[in-house]
Amino acid sequence: MNDASSLLSEPLLRLGASAFTLGQVLLAAGTLALVLLVGLGWALWRSARARTAAAEEAAERTRAAEERMAGILQAQAEMKGSMGALADVFGARQAELTQSLGQRLDAMTGRIGQSMSEQARSTHDSLAKLQERLAVIDTAQGNIQSLAGQVVQLQAILSNKQTRGAFGQSRMEAIVADGLPMGAYEFQATLSNGSRPDCIVKMPNGAPALAIDAKFPLEAWNAIRAAESPDLQKAASQAFRRDIEVHIRDISEKYLLQGETQDTAFMFVPSESVFAEIHENFEALVQRAHRARVVIVSPSLLMLSIQVVQAILKDARMREQAHLIQGEVVRLMEDVGRLDERVRKLQTHFGQAAKDIDDILVSSSKVTKRGQKIEALEFAERTPDEQDGQGEAPARAGGRRTADSRTGQLRLRVVDEEG
């Protein structure tokens, strides 16, 4: 024991004036080792505590991530169901639209087909009429050859005074019969003085009848045309003037009866050339006929006069039926009013259909954009541009947004997680 104490008390290290024994050195080394052990333990304890905190924080983050992922999966499932319902609604609307467009296209196709059928029928009828006219032209061309022979026969007829008078009267009767209805004229009627004009035209409203007599001074006319010397031509002209004056006097004395016939009568000359000769070279005869209240008419002038009489008769019949015409006009205006109303309703229906199609296109565009965002997992709020112009913005409460459909069949909810 003493040896150990003496050993520990022996100086081991000398530094300058200070001497350090073995015991002091051992004590310092032990103290230093203890301090090192304490520091190492404290460092290990802090390291373990830090690892524990990191593990707890990692676990907390893992739990939060799992909860967020579960929320995302739930929202995705809800979104998928909502999209399925929306797809069903959109599919139904698209089917209705397709059916409506199909019906309209069928109706339009039917109308176009009917129009084409009518056009084809009209074209066929026109071709048939054209063929008939060509056949008539062929027949007329075949009759042209016989016309020359008939002209020769007509010349023979005109060379005879009695047959010539019948020809003039038949031509006058044809013009009158073609222009006036039955009952508005009478041929060879007997007047109160016993005279018989070739035709009388009955005027409306109890007015006196119009007398027409057919004259044809062909002999004197042919003599004028055949005269080779001035003396012969002068004699033929005087004979032609006498014949016309006799005809004018006979018509004025026989056919102008007060209260029974008009104050004016017609003298029908069934030759335009004779009528032109009278007005060109025999102006005195025309003036004398006017003073005698006799009007010289050619076939064209007689036809024009008959058309005037026809217009007068038609006007008289229209005045008699004015109340019926007025009633028909009133009913026509009623039909026009109903037609206008129905056309306006049809225009409104077409406008509404066009507006519905525009709304469907806008909705389909929005659904497409929303589907693209869902595919990219973009759950941001909708901008005011993306909101429907007729709906309201979805309400937000507690980090949730809901969107209700206008039909009440679809409800969409999106949960936003904060953290």
C-alpha positions in Angstrom: 0.0 0.0 0.0 2.8 2.4 0.8 4.6 1.3 -2.3 1.6 2.2 -4.4 1.2 5.5 -2.7 4.8 6.3 -3.2 4.6 5.3 -6.8 1.7 7.6 -7.4 3.4 10.4 -5.6 6.5 10.2 -7.6 6.9 13.0 -10.1 6.2 11.8 -13.7 6.2 15.0 -15.7 7.9 18.3 -15.2 6.9 21.4 -17.1 9.0 24.3 -16.1 8.7 24.7 -12.4 5.6 22.5 -12.1 6.0 18.8 -11.6 3.1 16.4 -12.2 3.0 13.1 -10.4 1.7 9.8 -11.8 -1.5 10.1 -9.7 -2.3 13.5 -11.0 -1.7 12.4 -14.5 -4.0 9.4 -14.0 -6.6 11.6 -12.4 -6.5 14.1 -15.2 -6.7 11.3 -17.8 -9.7 9.7 -15.9 -11.4 13.1 -15.7 -10.9 13.6 -19.4 -12.2 10.2 -20.2 -15.2 10.8 -18.1 -15.9 14.1 -19.8 -15.5 12.4 -23.2 -17.9 9.6 -22.2 -20.5 12.1 -20.9 -20.2 14.2 -24.2 -20.5 11.0 -26.3 -23.6 9.9 -24.4 -25.1 13.3 -24.7 -24.4 13.4 -28.5 -25.9 9.9 -28.9 -29.0 11.0 -26.9 -29.5 14.0 -29.2 -29.0 12.0 -32.3 -31.6 9.4 -31.1 -34.0 12.2 -30.2 -33.5 13.8 -33.7 -34.1 10.5 -35.4 -37.2 9.9 -33.4 -38.6 13.4 -34.2 -37.7 12.8 -37.9 -39.5 9.5 -37.9 -42.5 11.0 -36.2 -42.5 13.9 -38.7 -42.1 11.4 -41.6 -45.0 9.3 -40.2 -47.1 12.4 -39.9 -46.4 13.5 -43.4 -47.1 9.9 -44.7 -50.4 9.9 -42.8 -51.3 13.3 -44.3 -50.3 12.2 -47.8 -52.4 9.1 -47.4 -55.4 11.1 -46.2 -55.0 13.6 -49.1 -54.6 10.8 -51.6 -57.7 9.1 -50.2 -59.6 12.4 -50.6 -58.3 12.8 -54.2 -59.4 9.2 -55.0 -62.8 9.8 -53.4 -63.2 13.1 -55.3 -62.1 11.3 -58.5 -64.7 8.6 -57.9 -67.4 11.2 -57.4 -66.2 13.1 -60.4 -66.3 9.9 -62.5 -69.9 9.3 -61.4 -70.9 12.9 -62.1 -69.2 12.7 -65.5 -71.1 9.4 -66.2 -74.4 11.1 -65.4 -73.4 14.2 -67.5 -72.5 11.9 -70.4 -75.9 10.2 -70.1 -77.7 13.5 -70.1 -75.6 14.8 -73.0 -76.1 11.5 -74.9 -79.9 11.9 -74.5 -79.8 15.5 -75.7 -77.6 14.5 -78.6 -80.0 11.6 -79.5 -82.9 14.0 -79.4 -81.0 16.5 -81.5 -80.0 13.8 -84.0 -83.6 12.6 -84.2 -84.9 16.1 -84.7 -82.3 16.8 -87.4 -83.1 13.5 -89.0 -86.8 14.3 -89.1 -86.2 17.7 -90.6 -83.8 16.3 -93.2 -86.4 13.6 -94.1 -89.0 16.3 -94.5 -86.7 18.5 -96.5 -85.7 15.5 -98.6 -89.4 14.7 -99.2 -90.1 18.2 -100.3 -87.1 18.3 -102.6 -88.1 14.9 -104.1 -91.6 16.2 -104.6 -90.3 19.4 -106.2 -88.1 17.3 -108.5 -91.0 15.1 -109.4 -93.2 18.0 -110.2 -90.3 19.6 -112.2 -89.8 16.3 -114.1 -93.6 16.1 -114.7 -93.7 19.7 -115.9 -90.7 19.0 -118.2 -92.4 15.9 -119.6 -95.6 17.9 -120.2 -93.7 20.6 -121.9 -92.0 18.1 -124.1 -95.3 16.5 -124.9 -96.8 19.9 -125.8 -93.8 20.6 -127.9 -94.2 17.4 -129.8 -97.9 18.2 -130.3 -97.0 21.6 -131.6 -94.4 20.1 -133.9 -97.0 17.8 -135.2 -99.3 20.7 -135.7 -96.6 22.6 -137.6 -96.0 19.5 -139.8 -99.7 19.4 -140.5 -99.8 23.1 -141.2 -96.8 22.7 -143.5 -98.8 20.1 -145.4 -101.7 22.4 -145.6 -99.7 25.3 -147.0 -99.7 23.7 -150.5 -103.5 23.5 -150.4 -103.7 27.2 -149.4 -102.6 28.3 -152.8 -105.6 26.5 -154.3 -107.9 28.0 -151.7 -106.6 31.5 -152.6 -107.6 30.9 -156.1 -111.0 29.8 -154.9 -111.3 32.9 -152.7 -110.6 35.1 -155.8 -113.4 33.3 -157.6 -115.7 34.0 -154.6 -114.8 37.7 -154.5 -115.5 38.1 -158.2 -119.1 37.4 -157.5 -121.1 40.2 -155.8 -123.4 37.9 -153.9 -120.8 35.5 -152.6 -118.5 38.5 -151.8 -121.2 39.9 -149.5 -121.5 36.6 -147.8 -117.7 36.5 -147.3 -117.7 39.9 -145.7 -120.6 39.1 -143.5 -119.0 35.7 -142.4 -115.8 37.5 -141.5 -117.6 40.1 -139.5 -119.6 37.4 -137.7 -116.4 35.5 -136.9 -114.8 38.6 -135.3 -118.0 39.4 -133.2 -118.5 35.8 -132.1 -114.9 35.4 -131.0 -114.9 38.6 -129.0 -118.4 38.7 -127.3 -120.2 36.1 -125.2 -123.4 34.4 -126.4 -126.4 36.6 -125.9 -124.5 39.9 -126.3 -125.1 40.0 -130.1 -127.6 38.9 -132.7 -127.1 38.4 -136.5 -129.7 39.5 -139.0 -132.0 40.9 -136.3 -135.1 42.8 -137.5 -135.5 46.4 -136.3 -138.8 48.2 -135.7 -138.7 49.7 -139.2 -138.3 46.3 -140.8 -134.6 46.7 -141.7 -132.2 43.9 -141.0 -128.6 44.9 -140.2 -126.0 42.3 -140.5 -125.3 42.4 -136.7 -126.5 44.2 -133.6 -124.4 44.3 -130.4 -126.5 44.5 -127.2 -125.2 47.1 -124.8 -125.4 46.8 -121.0 -127.8 48.6 -118.6 -130.6 48.8 -121.1 -128.6 51.0 -123.5 -129.6 51.0 -127.2 -127.9 48.4 -129.4 -125.0 49.0 -131.8 -125.7 48.3 -135.5 -123.0 46.8 -137.8 -123.3 46.4 -141.5 -120.8 44.7 -143.8 -120.0 46.3 -147.2 -117.3 45.4 -149.7 -117.1 47.7 -152.8 -114.6 45.4 -154.7 -115.7 46.2 -158.3 -114.8 49.9 -158.1 -111.7 49.1 -156.2 -110.5 46.6 -158.8 -111.3 49.2 -161.5 -109.1 51.7 -159.8 -106.3 49.2 -159.5 -106.7 48.1 -163.2 -107.1 51.6 -164.7 -104.3 52.3 -167.2 -105.1 55.9 -168.0 -105.9 59.0 -165.9 -109.4 59.1 -167.4 -110.2 55.5 -166.5 -108.8 55.9 -163.1 -110.9 59.1 -162.5 -114.0 57.3 -163.7 -113.3 54.3 -161.4 -112.7 56.6 -158.5 -116.0 58.3 -159.0 -117.8 54.9 -159.1 -116.0 53.9 -155.9 -117.1 57.2 -154.3 -120.7 56.6 -155.3 -120.7 53.1 -154.0 -119.4 54.2 -150.6 -121.8 57.1 -150.4 -124.7 54.8 -151.1 -123.6 52.4 -148.4 -123.2 55.3 -145.9 -126.7 56.7 -146.8 -128.4 53.3 -146.4 -126.8 52.7 -143.0 -127.7 56.1 -141.8 -131.3 55.9 -142.9 -132.1 52.3 -142.0 -130.1 51.5 -138.9 -130.0 54.7 -136.8 -133.2 54.6 -134.9 -133.8 56.9 -131.9 -134.0 54.9 -128.6 -133.6 51.5 -130.4 -130.0 51.7 -131.7 -127.0 53.8 -130.9 -126.5 57.2 -132.5 -123.5 55.7 -134.3 -123.3 52.7 -136.6 -120.4 50.7 -138.0 -119.8 50.1 -141.7 -117.5 47.0 -141.9 -115.1 46.9 -144.8 -113.5 43.4 -144.7 -110.3 44.5 -146.5 -107.5 46.4 -144.9 -106.3 47.6 -148.3 -109.7 49.1 -149.3 -109.9 50.7 -145.8 -106.5 52.2 -146.3 -107.5 53.5 -149.8 -110.6 55.2 -148.4 -108.7 57.0 -145.7 -105.8 57.9 -148.0 -107.5 59.1 -151.2 -111.1 59.7 -150.2 -110.9 61.9 -147.1 -114.3 63.5 -148.1 -116.0 60.2 -147.8 -114.6 59.7 -144.3 -115.8 63.2 -143.3 -119.3 62.6 -144.8 -119.5 59.3 -142.9 -118.7 61.1 -139.7 -121.4 63.7 -140.3 -123.8 60.8 -141.0 -122.7 59.2 -137.7 -121.3 56.2 -139.6 -117.9 54.8 -138.6 -115.9 52.9 -141.3 -114.0 50.1 -139.7 -111.6 47.5 -141.0 -111.2 44.0 -139.5 -108.5 45.2 -137.0 -110.6 48.2 -135.9 -113.7 46.1 -135.6 -111.8 43.7 -133.4 -110.6 46.5 -131.2 -114.1 47.9 -130.9 -115.5 44.5 -130.0 -112.8 44.3 -127.3 -113.9 47.7 -125.9 -117.5 46.5 -125.8 -116.4 43.3 -124.1 -114.6 45.3 -121.5 -117.8 47.4 -121.0 -119.8 44.2 -120.6 -117.3 42.7 -118.2 -117.3 45.9 -116.1 -121.1 45.9 -116.0 -121.0 42.2 -114.8 -118.4 43.0 -112.2 -120.5 45.9 -110.9 -123.4 43.6 -110.6 -121.3 41.1 -108.6 -119.4 43.8 -106.6 -120.8 42.5 -103.3 -119.7 39.0 -104.0 -116.2 40.2 -105.0 -116.0 42.3 -101.9 -116.9 39.3 -99.7 -114.3 37.2 -101.5 -111.7 39.9 -100.9 -112.5 40.0 -97.2 -112.1 36.2 -96.9 -108.9 36.5 -98.9 -107.6 39.0 -96.5 -108.5 36.8 -93.6 -106.7 33.9 -95.2 -103.6 36.2 -95.7 -103.7 37.2 -92.1 -103.8 33.6 -90.9 -101.0 32.8 -93.3 -98.9 35.7 -91.9 -99.5 34.6 -88.4 -98.5 31.0 -89.1 -95.4 32.1 -90.9 -94.4 34.2 -88.0 -94.9 31.2 -85.6 -92.8 29.1 -87.9 -90.1 31.8 -87.9 -90.1 31.8 -84.1 -89.8 28.0 -84.0 -86.8 28.1 -86.3 -85.2 30.8 -84.2 -85.7 28.9 -81.0 -84.2 25.7 -82.6 -81.1 27.6 -83.7 -80.7 29.1 -80.2 -81.0 25.6 -78.7 -78.3 24.2 -81.1 -76.0 27.1 -80.1 -76.5 26.4 -76.4 -75.8 22.7 -77.0 -72.6 23.5 -78.8 -71.5 25.8 -76.0 -72.2 23.1 -73.4 -70.4 20.4 -75.4 -67.4 22.7 -75.7 -67.4 23.3 -71.9 -67.7 19.6 -71.2 -64.8 18.9 -73.5 -62.6 21.5 -71.7 -63.6 20.2 -68.3 -62.8 16.6 -69.4 -59.4 17.7 -70.5 -58.8 19.4 -67.1 -60.0 16.3 -65.3 -57.6 14.1 -67.4 -54.7 16.4 -66.4 -55.9 16.5 -62.7 -56.5 20.2 -62.8 -59.0 21.1 -60.0 -58.7 24.9 -60.0 -61.7 27.1 -59.7 -63.6 28.0 -62.9 -62.9 31.4 -64.3 -65.9 33.7 -65.0 -65.5 32.8 -68.7 -66.1 29.1 -68.0 -69.3 29.7 -66.0 -72.6 29.3 -67.7 -74.2 32.6 -68.6 -77.6 31.6 -67.1 -76.4 29.9 -63.9 -74.7 31.1 -60.7 -71.1 30.5 -59.5 -70.7 27.4 -57.3 -70.8 28.1 -53.6 -67.6 27.6 -51.5 -67.9 26.6 -47.9 -65.2 25.0 -45.8 -62.9 24.3 -48.8 -65.8 22.7 -50.9 -67.3 23.7 -54.2 -70.6 22.3 -55.5 -72.1 22.7 -59.0 -75.8 21.8 -59.6 -77.1 21.0 -63.0 -80.1 23.0 -64.4 -82.2 19.9 -64.7 -81.6 18.9 -61.0 -80.3 15.4 -62.0 -76.6 16.2 -61.6 -74.7 17.4 -58.5 -70.9 17.8 -58.6 -68.7 18.3 -55.5 -65.0 19.0 -55.5 -63.0 18.9 -52.2 -60.0 21.1 -51.9 -57.4 20.1 -49.3 -55.2 22.8 -47.8 -51.9 22.1 -46.2 
